[in-house]
Amino acid sequence: MINVAFTSRSALRCLGAVGFVAMSVSPVAAQTSAFEQDVAPPVEAARNDASAADASQPPLAAGYILGPGDIIEVSVAGQEEYKSRVQVQVDGTVQLPFIRDVKAEDLTISQLQNEVARQLKAGGYYNDPVVNVIVAGYASRYVVVLGQVGTPGLVPIDRNYRLSEMIARVGGIAADGSETVTLTRASGEKINVTLEEMATGGTDRDPYVAPGDKIFVDRVAEGSQATFCIYGAVNAAGCYPVSDEMSLRMALARAGGLSALGSEKKITVFRNGRDIGKLDLAQPVLEGDVLKVGERFF
């Protein structure tokens, strides 16, 4: 087990849910993608080996690798009759017009495009086909996120993600979640990383996740952690852990930010049971503080 210790706790809790957008790859984009190289490596070198993934080497260095369950759209530029939406079958193949069974499993987008183009040309269907493959649904490669996060579950891996990005995609850490995230590799290796280090440390402390990884956020026992409370015109009122260096601005972010009518100029702080008035957004929030956020007038 690798334990990474840090001096402060907070920032990444502020990350909200990130919407999932399916990745579309055109022939040009497939050649220039950040995850594709000019010359496609052998399929074996492009496989997702979770045990080899680390902070410096992206697990999908050669591009997204197709697998059973993925849904793809295949077309030929300028040929309206050749369009097909198919799913990669359990045997790793897809059924395409004219050429029938085509192996797709363990191929990158560009490799499949080249293979389909080769078979169409070899069969005499087109002279020089320009094949376009788009992934319409990701299903074969995913990370499991469990514990005290916004939306635990299976998260598809459509590109290279760092641990901090995966936490953001599931809505961040819940109010009763631990500051430490445990990443368990498919090989069994465990890495414990705190949120502050992911947000402010180097890339070695915010590793890439790989298909087959599991991410877990434990529950913090009630009363074991210093908290502040916030209510009023914010998106997620409640009580949250307070770090040693949390500012009023960070506290607002932790509560999901201001609502549509919320005003930064109408934040009142109650400390030790008394109203201490309004604070600058850079001022620190202390244990036990209660923040009231007012609404602005038009």
Residue, then its C-alpha position, 0 to 999 in steps of 0.5 A: m500500500i502506498n500512503v500519500a500524506f498532505t498538509s491540508r484538506s479541501a479543494l477537490r471536494c468542491l468539484g461538481a458532477v461532470g456530464f458524460v459526453a460521448m466521444s466522436v472520432s472523425p478520420v481527421a480527428a482520429q489521426t490528431s487525437a491526443f490519444e492517438q500516435d502518428v503510427a498506430p502501434p501493435v494491438e498488443a501494445a495498445r491493450n489496457d494493462a491496469s497493472a502497468a498504468d501509472a501517473s506518467q503513462p496514460p493507459l489509453a496511449a494509443g486511443y480508446i480500445l473497443g470491446p464487447g458491448d461498445i456501440i459504434e457507427v460506421s460510415v464511408a465518406g461520400q457514400e450515403e448507402y454505407k451507414s451502419r450502427v452496430q454493437v461489438q458482440v461477445d465474440g469481439t466482432v461487428q456485422l457490417p454491410f458487404i464485408r460481414d464479420v469484422k473483428a473490432e475487439d482490442l482495436t483502436i478507432s483508427q485501426l478499425q477504420n483502416e481494417v474496414a477500409r482495407q476489406l471494402k477495397a479488397g472486396g471491390y466495393y470502393n476504390d479508395p474508401v474513407v471510413n469513419v468510425i464513431v463510438a456512440g456508446y461506451a460499455s466495455r471499459y469502465v471504473v467502479v466508484l463506490g462509497q461516499v460520492g455524489t453518484p456511485g456506480l460504473v463510470p465508462i472510460d472513453r479517454n484517459y482520466r486522472l483520479s481527480e477527474m473521476i471524482a469530479r465525474v461522480g459529483g465529488i465527495a459527499a458531505d460525510g465522505s473521507e478526505t482520503v480516496t482509495l484507488t485499487r488497481a486490477s492487480g490488487e495494488k492500493i493507493n491512498v490519496t487525499l483530496e488536497e494533494m490531487a488538487t495541488g500536488g504533482t501528476d504523480r499524486d493524481p494518477y491515471v485510472a485504468p479500466g478495471d480500477k476501483i475507487f472507494v471513499d469511506r464514510v467519516a464517523e459523525g463528530s470526528q471531523a471539524t465542520f461548518c454549516i451553510y444555508g440560504a441562497v446556495n445550491a447545496a445547503g448543509c454542514y461540511p468538513v472544514s480544512d485548516e486553510m478553507s476560505l469563505r470562497m471555498a466554503l461557497a464552492r463546497a456548498g455547490g456555489l450560489s443559487a441563481l439569486g445568491s449574492e456574494k455581498k450578502i453573506t453573514v457569518f455567525r461565530n461562537g453564537r454571535d453575528i460577526g457580520k460580513l467577511d471578505l471572500a478570502q477570509p478563513v472559515l473556522e470550525g463551527d461557523v454558520l454561514k447565511v447567504g442572502e439573495r440579491f435584488f434586481 
